[in-house]
């Protein structure tokens, strides 16, 4: 028998609320008072150094967004016209755009239904002589199985761009995600574990890639004559104000990750007896689940995610749909990319998946209310 739920007319549960502390405010105010508000301020370099130390990599380059990080990464590796880059079909559009902007061809990989990451069997099938790189995006909760992927990439001699935007603070085995790629990228958008409002980071171990990324971030100014530009770059710099917030936020990363995991585990327990939905478990054979977002997938397909979202909203519960797959994007259909290609797993997730409120500060009784509401709707 279903438990009766009262419509919640006062309390709203957003999907995310940025966790801004008093210490964060002090750091930003100090930067404001210093007068260093542009990208020339000292905190940018400090943030980069602290970030590199945290993920155990030699160099980091702070940029204006995760999208900017991907665009710089693709160009820094020398990807050019007629090259092919493997990317997830189930991800944000930034992966594809970074490749297309270099006049290269994105080649799509379907996701798996176990943890919603790349179907590794797809990789070798789609590598050919034109393949120069692969973008590995860790989706929502778990990292990809990097040992298997790196073995393939080493064998086929292709670059790895590791998009770790969603998994900052997560380990693959005993190593930080974002330390596996030839180039790795991160996002500090407002819903991430560490936020700078907007912002991103590129991390590398090779000095030549570091110098290339630094130049591309800053319009490729000339070394002798500053305004005689050496290549086509961008103004993708991070400001000193953003970096100040990032330094303060990074201090709390371990506590934020711990809390997000606790929230996810409670949801998992609450949904454990509901056979009509899938929620990813707290761990698998090689990693813990970071629960950056708490995603659920409707298994019986009797209700699509957009209808579930409308029902949840009646109770003050906000949600967000899963990614829309690349092969169905209007813009790519317009330019005739991915024509007649089919990706059943990505298509399924895009119609029947959404994620629930999981912000830092969400209380146990609130998680229980949200869980009960979902369980009652999907029974």
C-alpha positions as CSV (number, residue, x, y, z in Angstrom):
1,X,0.0,0.0,0.0
2,X,1.3,3.4,-0.9
3,X,2.0,5.9,1.8
4,X,0.1,9.2,1.4
5,X,2.1,12.2,0.7
6,X,1.1,15.8,1.3
7,X,1.8,18.3,-1.5
8,X,4.7,20.5,-0.5
9,X,3.7,24.1,-1.1
10,X,6.5,25.8,0.9
11,X,9.6,23.7,0.7
12,X,11.5,23.6,-2.6
13,X,14.3,21.1,-3.1
14,X,16.6,22.4,-5.9
15,X,18.9,20.0,-7.7
16,X,21.9,21.9,-6.5
17,X,22.9,24.8,-4.2
18,X,26.5,26.0,-4.3
19,X,28.2,25.5,-1.0
20,X,29.7,28.9,-0.2
21,X,31.2,29.3,3.2
22,X,32.2,32.4,5.2
23,X,35.8,31.5,4.5
24,X,35.1,31.6,0.8
25,X,33.6,35.1,1.2
26,X,36.7,36.2,3.1
27,X,39.0,35.0,0.4
28,X,37.1,36.8,-2.3
29,X,36.8,40.0,-0.3
30,X,40.5,40.0,0.3
31,X,41.2,39.7,-3.4
32,X,38.7,42.5,-4.1
33,X,40.4,44.8,-1.6
34,X,43.8,44.0,-3.0
35,X,42.8,45.5,-6.4
36,X,43.9,42.3,-8.2
37,X,40.7,41.4,-9.9
38,X,41.9,40.4,-13.4
39,X,43.8,37.3,-14.5
40,X,47.1,39.0,-13.6
41,X,46.5,38.5,-9.9
42,X,48.8,36.1,-7.8
43,X,46.0,33.8,-6.7
44,X,45.7,32.2,-10.2
45,X,49.1,30.7,-9.9
46,X,48.6,29.7,-6.3
47,X,45.3,27.9,-7.2
48,X,47.0,26.1,-10.1
49,X,49.9,24.9,-7.8
50,X,47.5,23.7,-5.1
51,X,45.3,22.0,-7.6
52,X,48.3,20.2,-9.2
53,X,49.4,19.0,-5.8
54,X,45.9,17.7,-5.0
55,X,45.6,15.5,-8.0
56,X,49.4,14.7,-8.1
57,X,50.2,16.1,-11.5
58,X,53.1,18.4,-12.5
59,X,51.3,21.4,-14.1
60,X,47.8,22.9,-14.1
61,X,46.4,25.8,-16.1
62,X,43.4,27.7,-14.8
63,X,40.8,28.7,-17.5
64,X,37.4,30.3,-17.8
65,X,35.3,27.1,-18.1
66,X,35.4,23.3,-18.6
67,X,34.4,23.9,-22.2
68,X,37.4,26.2,-22.6
69,X,39.7,23.5,-21.1
70,X,38.5,20.9,-23.7
71,X,38.9,23.3,-26.6
72,X,42.5,24.1,-25.6
73,X,43.3,20.4,-24.9
74,X,42.2,19.3,-28.4
75,X,44.2,22.0,-30.1
76,X,47.3,21.6,-27.9
77,X,47.5,18.0,-29.1
78,X,47.7,19.1,-32.7
79,X,44.3,17.7,-33.7
80,X,43.5,19.0,-37.2
81,X,41.3,18.7,-40.3
82,X,40.5,15.1,-41.3
83,X,41.7,13.7,-37.9
84,X,39.2,11.7,-35.9
85,X,38.6,11.9,-32.2
86,X,36.5,9.3,-30.3
87,X,34.1,10.9,-27.9
88,X,31.1,9.6,-25.7
89,X,27.7,9.9,-27.3
90,X,26.2,10.3,-23.8
91,X,27.8,13.5,-22.5
92,X,27.7,17.3,-22.7
93,X,28.0,18.8,-26.2
94,X,31.3,20.5,-25.3
95,X,33.3,17.3,-26.2
96,X,32.0,17.4,-29.8
97,X,32.3,21.1,-30.2
98,X,36.0,21.1,-29.1
99,X,36.7,18.6,-31.9
100,X,34.6,20.3,-34.6
101,X,36.2,23.6,-33.9
102,X,39.5,22.1,-35.1
103,X,37.8,20.9,-38.2
104,X,38.3,17.3,-37.1
105,X,35.6,14.6,-37.0
106,X,34.0,13.4,-33.7
107,X,33.3,9.7,-33.7
108,X,30.7,8.6,-31.2
109,X,30.9,5.8,-28.7
110,X,27.8,4.4,-27.0
111,X,27.5,4.1,-23.2
112,X,27.1,1.0,-21.2
113,X,24.1,0.3,-18.9
114,X,26.2,-0.8,-15.9
115,X,27.6,2.6,-14.9
116,X,26.6,4.8,-17.9
117,X,30.2,5.4,-19.0
118,X,31.7,4.5,-22.4
119,X,31.1,1.0,-23.8
120,X,34.8,0.0,-23.9
121,X,34.1,-2.7,-26.5
122,X,33.2,0.2,-28.9
123,X,36.6,1.7,-28.7
124,X,38.7,-0.8,-30.7
125,X,35.9,-1.2,-33.2
126,X,36.0,2.5,-34.1
127,X,39.7,3.2,-34.1
128,X,41.2,3.5,-37.6
129,X,44.2,5.2,-39.2
130,X,42.7,8.7,-38.9
131,X,42.0,8.3,-35.1
132,X,44.3,10.6,-33.2
133,X,42.7,10.8,-29.7
134,X,39.9,9.8,-27.4
135,X,38.0,12.0,-24.9
136,X,37.2,10.0,-21.9
137,X,34.4,11.6,-19.9
138,X,33.6,10.2,-16.5
139,X,29.8,10.4,-16.3
140,X,27.9,11.5,-13.1
141,X,29.3,9.0,-10.5
142,X,31.9,6.4,-11.5
143,X,35.1,6.7,-13.5
144,X,35.6,4.8,-16.6
145,X,37.8,1.6,-16.3
146,X,41.0,3.4,-17.1
147,X,43.3,0.4,-17.0
148,X,41.4,-1.2,-19.9
149,X,41.1,2.1,-21.8
150,X,44.8,3.1,-21.4
151,X,45.9,-0.4,-22.6
152,X,43.9,0.1,-25.8
153,X,45.2,3.6,-26.4
154,X,48.8,2.7,-25.8
155,X,48.5,-0.2,-28.2
156,X,46.8,2.0,-30.9
157,X,49.1,5.0,-30.1
158,X,46.3,7.6,-29.6
159,X,46.2,10.5,-27.2
160,X,43.9,10.4,-24.1
161,X,42.0,13.5,-23.1
162,X,40.5,12.8,-19.7
163,X,37.4,14.9,-19.0
164,X,37.2,14.7,-15.2
165,X,34.7,17.6,-14.9
166,X,32.2,15.5,-12.9
167,X,34.5,13.5,-10.7
168,X,36.9,15.9,-8.9
169,X,37.9,14.2,-5.7
170,X,37.3,10.6,-6.9
171,X,39.9,7.9,-7.1
172,X,40.3,5.2,-9.7
173,X,41.8,2.5,-7.6
174,X,44.4,4.5,-5.6
175,X,45.0,7.3,-8.1
176,X,43.1,10.6,-8.5
177,X,40.8,10.9,-11.6
178,X,42.2,13.6,-13.8
179,X,45.7,12.3,-13.6
180,X,45.5,9.6,-16.3
181,X,45.2,11.6,-19.6
182,X,47.9,13.1,-21.8
183,X,45.8,16.1,-21.0
184,X,43.1,16.2,-18.3
185,X,40.3,18.8,-18.0
186,X,38.0,19.9,-15.1
187,X,35.1,22.2,-14.6
188,X,34.4,24.5,-11.6
189,X,30.8,25.4,-12.6
190,X,28.4,26.2,-9.7
191,X,27.2,22.6,-9.3
192,X,30.6,21.0,-9.1
193,X,32.4,19.8,-5.9
194,X,34.7,22.8,-6.2
195,X,33.2,25.9,-7.8
196,X,34.6,29.3,-9.0
197,X,31.2,30.3,-10.4
198,X,32.4,29.6,-13.9
199,X,35.9,28.2,-14.5
200,X,38.0,25.2,-15.4
201,X,41.4,23.6,-15.2
202,X,43.8,21.8,-17.6
203,X,46.3,19.4,-16.1
204,X,49.4,17.9,-17.8
205,X,52.7,16.3,-17.0
206,X,54.7,17.4,-20.1
207,X,56.4,20.8,-20.2
208,X,55.8,21.3,-23.9
209,X,52.0,20.7,-23.5
210,X,52.0,23.0,-20.5
211,X,53.6,25.8,-22.4
212,X,51.3,25.3,-25.4
213,X,48.2,25.4,-23.2
214,X,49.4,28.6,-21.4
215,X,49.8,30.3,-24.8
216,X,46.4,29.1,-26.2
217,X,44.7,30.4,-23.0
218,X,46.1,33.8,-23.5
219,X,45.6,34.7,-27.2
220,X,49.0,33.3,-28.2
221,X,50.7,36.6,-27.6
222,X,54.2,36.8,-29.2
223,X,57.3,36.2,-27.2
224,X,59.3,39.0,-28.7
225,X,56.6,41.4,-29.9
226,X,53.6,40.8,-27.6
227,X,51.0,41.9,-30.1
228,X,52.4,39.8,-33.0
229,X,50.4,36.7,-32.3
230,X,51.9,33.3,-33.0
231,X,48.7,31.2,-33.4
232,X,45.0,31.3,-33.0
233,X,44.2,31.2,-29.3
234,X,41.6,32.5,-27.0
235,X,41.0,34.7,-24.0
236,X,40.1,31.8,-21.8
237,X,41.8,33.2,-18.7
238,X,40.6,32.8,-15.1
239,X,40.3,35.9,-12.9
240,X,42.1,36.4,-9.6
241,X,38.6,36.6,-8.0
242,X,37.6,33.2,-9.3
243,X,41.0,31.7,-8.3
244,X,40.5,33.1,-4.7
245,X,37.2,31.3,-4.4
246,X,38.8,28.2,-5.9
247,X,41.7,28.2,-3.3
248,X,39.2,28.4,-0.4
249,X,36.8,25.8,-1.9
250,X,39.7,23.3,-2.5
251,X,40.4,23.3,1.2
252,X,37.0,21.6,1.8
253,X,37.1,19.1,-1.1
254,X,37.5,16.0,1.2
255,X,34.5,17.0,3.4
256,X,32.4,17.8,0.3
257,X,33.1,14.5,-1.3
258,X,32.5,12.6,1.9
259,X,29.1,14.3,2.4
260,X,28.1,13.7,-1.3
261,X,28.9,10.0,-0.9
262,X,26.7,9.9,2.3
263,X,23.8,11.5,0.5
264,X,24.1,9.0,-2.4
265,X,24.3,6.0,-0.1
266,X,21.1,7.0,1.7
267,X,19.3,7.4,-1.7
268,X,20.7,4.0,-2.7
269,X,19.4,2.4,0.4
270,X,16.0,4.0,0.0
271,X,15.7,2.8,-3.5
272,X,17.1,-0.7,-3.0
273,X,13.7,-2.4,-3.0
274,X,12.3,-0.6,-6.0
275,X,12.7,-2.9,-9.0
276,X,11.4,-0.2,-11.4
277,X,14.4,2.0,-11.2
278,X,18.2,1.8,-11.3
279,X,20.5,3.8,-9.1
280,X,24.2,3.2,-9.2
281,X,25.7,1.5,-6.2
282,X,28.1,3.1,-3.7
283,X,31.1,1.2,-5.2
284,X,32.3,-1.2,-7.9
285,X,35.4,-3.2,-8.4
286,X,37.7,-0.3,-9.0
287,X,36.2,2.8,-7.4
288,X,33.7,4.3,-5.0
289,X,30.7,6.3,-6.3
290,X,31.2,10.0,-5.8
291,X,27.5,10.8,-6.4
292,X,28.3,14.1,-7.9
293,X,24.7,13.8,-9.0
294,X,22.2,11.2,-7.9
295,X,20.9,9.8,-11.1
296,X,18.0,7.3,-11.5
297,X,17.0,5.4,-14.5
298,X,13.4,4.1,-15.1
299,X,13.7,0.4,-15.8
300,X,10.2,-0.6,-16.8
301,X,9.9,2.3,-19.3
302,X,6.2,2.8,-18.4
303,X,6.9,6.5,-17.6
304,X,9.4,8.8,-19.3
305,X,11.7,11.0,-17.2
306,X,10.0,14.2,-18.3
307,X,6.7,13.0,-16.9
308,X,8.3,11.8,-13.7
309,X,9.9,15.3,-13.4
310,X,6.5,17.0,-13.7
311,X,5.1,14.7,-11.0
312,X,8.0,15.4,-8.6
313,X,7.7,19.2,-9.1
314,X,4.2,19.0,-7.6
315,X,5.9,18.1,-4.3
316,X,8.5,20.8,-4.6
317,X,11.2,18.4,-5.9
318,X,13.3,19.7,-8.7
319,X,15.2,17.4,-11.1
320,X,17.3,17.6,-14.2
321,X,17.1,15.3,-17.3
322,X,20.0,13.2,-18.4
323,X,22.2,14.3,-21.3
324,X,20.6,14.3,-24.8
325,X,22.8,12.1,-27.0
326,X,25.1,13.7,-29.6
327,X,23.6,11.8,-32.6
328,X,20.2,13.4,-31.9
329,X,21.4,17.0,-31.5
330,X,19.5,19.4,-33.8
331,X,22.7,21.3,-34.8
332,X,24.5,18.0,-35.8
333,X,21.5,16.9,-37.8
334,X,21.6,20.2,-39.6
335,X,25.2,19.8,-40.6
336,X,24.6,16.1,-41.4
337,X,26.8,14.6,-38.7
338,X,26.2,11.1,-37.4
339,X,23.6,10.4,-40.1
340,X,21.7,7.1,-39.7
341,X,23.9,6.1,-36.7
342,X,22.2,4.4,-33.8
343,X,23.1,4.2,-30.2
344,X,20.4,2.3,-28.2
345,X,21.9,2.7,-24.7
346,X,22.4,6.5,-25.0
347,X,18.9,6.9,-26.5
348,X,17.4,4.9,-23.6
349,X,19.2,6.9,-20.9
350,X,18.2,10.2,-22.4
351,X,14.5,9.4,-22.3
352,X,14.3,7.6,-19.0
353,X,17.0,9.1,-16.8
354,X,17.1,12.1,-14.5
355,X,18.9,13.2,-11.4
356,X,17.6,14.3,-8.1
357,X,18.5,17.0,-5.4
358,X,21.8,16.1,-3.9
359,X,23.2,19.4,-2.7
360,X,25.6,19.8,0.2
361,X,23.4,20.4,3.2
362,X,20.5,18.2,2.1
363,X,19.2,16.6,5.3
364,X,18.4,12.9,5.8
365,X,14.7,13.5,6.4
366,X,14.6,15.5,3.2
367,X,16.4,12.7,1.3
368,X,13.8,10.3,2.7
369,X,10.9,12.5,1.6
370,X,12.3,12.7,-1.9
371,X,12.9,9.0,-2.0
372,X,9.5,8.1,-0.8
373,X,7.9,10.4,-3.4
374,X,9.8,8.8,-6.2
375,X,9.0,5.3,-4.9
376,X,5.3,6.0,-4.7
377,X,5.2,7.4,-8.2
378,X,7.2,4.6,-9.8
379,X,5.4,1.7,-8.0
